[in-house]
Amino acid sequence: MTRVWQWNRAVTVREVLEDLQQERSIAYTTVMTVMDNLHQKGWVRREVEGRAYRYTAVSTRAAYSAALMNDAWSKSDNPAAALVAFFGMMSSEQRESLEAAVRMVQGDPVPNATGQGAPATEADDTVRGDDSVLAEDSVPAVDDSVLAEDPVPHDDAVPDQDAVHGDHPAGGRTTSGR
């Protein structure tokens, strides 16, 4: 998912494979299995292009991170104490990002790079999960129907690299070799 989120475009198994092989040895079938599992779990959508699939993230990394935080917080028996503990773990940069996000939600001016405040409703005040403020049109579009679903992976949503591969667009099925 990291590669799909980083590139913010439709990717093929081959592209992900070649990028991962710069760091470690990995088989094409392993990457194909993971991408298929991500598709089956609803994390990516895919479209056939020639004899291959192109995979696109269904949600942004920021939405995923927010859902994880919300899920953890909602399970706390003392949400206020959980927030206090969480805030206590934050770095000063993270606290600044949180303060900027709260100002945006409240509609207060958020300082830009020059220190000037701009209304939080302007396009240049969109905060992403990587603690940066970006132009709204540079933030990936999110399918709202997906956000209504639970984007938090649960134990059954973690891709099993030894699972059976899905249908291959060129025809037939491939397996993990078992």
C-alpha positions as a printed NumPy array, in Angstrom:
array([[  0.   ,   0.   ,   0.   ],
       [  2.857,   2.354,   0.726],
       [  3.961,   2.315,  -2.905],
       [  0.416,   2.852,  -4.187],
       [ -0.091,   5.771,  -1.781],
       [  3.327,   7.294,  -2.551],
       [  2.864,   7.22 ,  -6.296],
       [ -0.765,   8.38 ,  -6.16 ],
       [ -1.561,   6.805,  -9.519],
       [ -2.584,   3.479, -10.963],
       [  0.265,   0.963, -10.715],
       [  0.991,  -2.483, -12.084],
       [  2.39 ,  -5.439, -10.188],
       [  5.525,  -5.153, -12.35 ],
       [  6.102,  -1.513, -11.291],
       [  5.723,  -2.352,  -7.611],
       [  7.963,  -5.397,  -8.036],
       [ 10.745,  -3.434,  -9.736],
       [ 10.637,  -0.785,  -7.03 ],
       [ 10.709,  -3.333,  -4.209],
       [ 13.56 ,  -5.243,  -5.866],
       [ 15.761,  -2.189,  -5.403],
       [ 15.58 ,  -2.906,  -1.661],
       [ 15.296,  -6.69 ,  -1.462],
       [ 14.788,  -9.869,  -3.412],
       [ 11.102, -10.582,  -3.926],
       [  9.15 , -12.741,  -6.358],
       [  6.633, -11.421,  -8.864],
       [  4.051, -13.886,  -7.557],
       [  4.46 , -12.565,  -4.01 ],
       [  3.707,  -9.004,  -5.112],
       [  0.823, -10.235,  -7.271],
       [ -0.641, -12.132,  -4.293],
       [ -0.425,  -9.093,  -2.022],
       [ -1.984,  -6.801,  -4.63 ],
       [ -4.789,  -9.299,  -5.224],
       [ -5.394,  -9.603,  -1.478],
       [ -5.502,  -5.811,  -1.155],
       [ -8.09 ,  -5.78 ,  -3.956],
       [-10.177,  -8.511,  -2.323],
       [-10.091,  -6.621,   0.994],
       [-11.249,  -3.424,  -0.698],
       [ -8.049,  -1.418,  -0.233],
       [ -7.406,  -0.994,  -3.966],
       [ -9.524,  -1.138,  -7.089],
       [ -8.17 ,  -2.577, -10.298],
       [ -8.782,  -2.231, -13.997],
       [ -7.531,  -4.419, -16.8  ],
       [ -5.006,  -2.771, -19.094],
       [ -3.803,  -5.108, -21.803],
       [ -2.737,  -8.31 , -20.09 ],
       [ -2.232,  -6.753, -16.663],
       [ -4.18 ,  -5.03 , -13.941],
       [ -3.607,  -1.428, -12.846],
       [ -4.277,  -0.934,  -9.134],
       [ -5.421,   2.342,  -7.542],
       [ -5.802,   3.137,  -3.843],
       [ -9.419,   3.4  ,  -2.74 ],
       [ -8.63 ,   5.755,   0.149],
       [ -5.794,   8.07 ,   1.128],
       [ -3.155,   7.238,   3.686],
       [ -4.458,  10.163,   5.769],
       [ -7.971,   8.678,   5.819],
       [ -6.507,   5.306,   6.789],
       [ -4.495,   6.866,   9.626],
       [ -7.511,   8.827,  10.844],
       [ -9.638,   5.682,  10.854],
       [ -6.992,   3.81 ,  12.856],
       [ -6.858,   6.602,  15.44 ],
       [-10.655,   6.803,  15.615],
       [-10.966,   3.048,  15.986],
       [ -8.427,   2.923,  18.814],
       [ -9.922,   5.926,  20.582],
       [-13.481,   4.61 ,  20.325],
       [-12.446,   1.383,  22.065],
       [-11.026,   3.19 ,  25.097],
       [-12.958,   2.963,  28.342],
       [-11.694,   6.476,  29.163],
       [-11.412,   8.515,  25.934],
       [-10.231,  11.693,  27.707],
       [ -7.369,   9.857,  29.423],
       [ -6.464,   8.173,  26.129],
       [ -6.242,  11.574,  24.416],
       [ -4.123,  13.038,  27.225],
       [ -1.73 ,  10.085,  26.981],
       [ -1.651,  10.362,  23.18 ],
       [ -0.922,  14.102,  23.284],
       [  1.845,  13.421,  25.802],
       [  3.555,  11.126,  23.281],
       [  3.541,  13.734,  20.505],
       [  6.614,  15.556,  19.293],
       [  6.49 ,  19.346,  19.098],
       [  6.035,  19.089,  15.306],
       [  3.099,  16.732,  15.754],
       [  1.518,  19.085,  18.304],
       [  1.914,  21.987,  15.846],
       [  0.203,  19.909,  13.154],
       [ -2.603,  19.052,  15.555],
       [ -3.049,  22.716,  16.491],
       [ -3.186,  23.667,  12.789],
       [ -5.768,  20.954,  12.135],
       [ -7.941,  22.132,  15.04 ],
       [ -7.753,  25.726,  13.752],
       [ -8.821,  24.519,  10.3  ],
       [-11.792,  22.598,  11.658],
       [-12.832,  25.643,  13.697],
       [-12.478,  27.923,  10.661],
       [ -9.678,  29.982,  12.228],
       [ -6.797,  31.323,  10.111],
       [ -3.923,  28.893,   9.692],
       [ -0.459,  30.427,   9.276],
       [  1.115,  29.701,   5.903],
       [  4.832,  29.474,   5.075],
       [  5.185,  33.268,   5.325],
       [  3.514,  33.344,   8.735],
       [  0.416,  35.049,   7.354],
       [ -2.967,  33.678,   8.353],
       [ -5.426,  32.524,   5.741],
       [ -8.968,  31.303,   6.307],
       [ -9.105,  27.571,   6.865],
       [-11.644,  27.251,   4.088],
       [ -9.142,  28.21 ,   1.372],
       [ -7.725,  25.483,  -0.836],
       [ -4.162,  25.842,   0.492],
       [ -5.155,  24.757,   3.98 ],
       [ -5.736,  21.045,   3.51 ],
       [ -3.766,  18.978,   6.025],
       [ -2.577,  15.533,   5.042],
       [ -1.634,  12.707,   7.35 ],
       [  2.078,  13.304,   6.753],
       [  1.882,  16.531,   8.813],
       [  2.22 ,  18.816,   5.807],
       [ -0.181,  21.436,   4.525],
       [ -0.853,  20.996,   0.808],
       [ -2.991,  22.534,  -1.863],
       [ -6.384,  20.859,  -1.982],
       [ -5.918,  19.833,  -5.603],
       [ -2.698,  17.995,  -4.689],
       [ -4.517,  15.774,  -2.197],
       [ -5.728,  12.558,  -3.803],
       [ -9.438,  12.294,  -4.389],
       [-11.18 ,   9.906,  -2.011],
       [-14.162,   7.835,  -2.982],
       [-16.739,   8.937,  -0.383],
       [-18.518,   5.588,  -0.528],
       [-15.325,   3.938,   0.686],
       [-14.959,   6.316,   3.608],
       [-18.366,   5.202,   4.814],
       [-16.906,   1.716,   5.099],
       [-14.455,   0.706,   7.816],
       [-10.983,   1.473,   6.375],
       [ -9.224,  -0.005,   9.408],
       [ -7.67 ,  -3.377,   8.723],
       [ -8.612,  -6.105,  11.122],
       [ -6.808,  -9.385,  11.601],
       [ -8.662, -10.885,   8.652],
       [ -7.747,  -7.894,   6.454],
       [ -3.995,  -8.399,   6.646],
       [ -2.87 ,  -9.827,   3.321],
       [ -1.577, -13.385,   3.56 ],
       [  1.361, -13.658,   1.195],
       [  0.816, -17.407,   0.887],
       [ -2.828, -17.068,  -0.154],
       [ -4.131, -18.204,  -3.512],
       [ -3.828, -15.599,  -6.267],
       [ -6.931, -14.176,  -7.884],
       [ -7.896, -14.478, -11.49 ],
       [ -5.18 , -13.227, -13.788],
       [ -6.389, -10.921, -16.588],
       [ -4.528, -13.029, -19.155],
       [ -6.708, -15.97 , -18.175],
       [ -6.483, -18.886, -15.796],
       [ -5.646, -18.852, -12.128],
       [ -2.29 , -18.896, -10.484],
       [ -1.519, -20.401,  -7.088],
       [  1.129, -19.907,  -4.474],
       [  2.728, -23.217,  -5.44 ],
       [  1.219, -25.324,  -2.667]])
